[in-house]
Amino acid sequence: IDIETLAVELISEIRKDYKDLLEQRYKIQISDSEDAYDILCNIGKKRGMVIRGGEIDTERAAVMLIDEYRG
């Protein structure tokens, strides 16, 4: 499985029961209209994972998210 896909699925599962903790951990606001990929992008942006052109390095954000979850 692609690391970004895995991170998006993890966010989807965590969001169901622990939305507040996800918001607190990454200091983001999650709206009901956001999908899990948008949340991954917000996490990456908040953690400064921006690459050329202002794009979010979602792969790096996904790796960080998975590593933190494992920890």
N, C-alpha and C positions, 0 to 999 in steps of 0.2 A: 504494500500500500504506500502510496505517495505520502510523504511527511506532512504536507499541507492538508491533504484530505483527512489524514488521521487527526490533526490538530482541530480541524473544523468539526469533525464528529465528536471529539472530546469536548469542545466548547458547547456543542448542541446538548450533550448529555449533562454537563455541569450546569448549564443555564436552566434546565428544567427545575431543579431543586435548590440550587445555590447561586442564583442570579446576584443576590446581594453580596455574597462573598467574592464573586468574580469581579464585581464593580469595585469593591474595596481593595482587593489584591492589586488590580491594575489601574486603579484610580480613573475609571472610565464610567460613563453613563450609558446604559443599554436601553434602547427604546424597543417597544414591541415590534416595530416594523423592520428592525435590523435583523439580517440573517447572520449565521455563525461566521461566514467569511468576512462580513463587514466588521464584526467584533474582533476577529483576528487582525484585520487592518488597523483598527483603532488601538489595539494593544501594541502593535508594532510601531505605530506613530507615537504613542505615549512613551515608549521605551527608546525612541530616537533611532529606529531602524529604517531610515530613509536613504534611498540610493539616488543616483543621478536622475534628474528630471522631477524630483519630488515624489517619486513612487515609493511605496512601502515595500521593504524586503520581507515579503510574507514567508518565504522559506526560512529565513533567519528567525522571524517571530515564532514560527511553528516549532522550530527546534528548541527555542528557549521555553516555550509553553510546555512541550512534552517533557523536557528536562526538569522543569520546576514541578510538574505533576508527579514525576517519578520520585523526586526528592521528598 
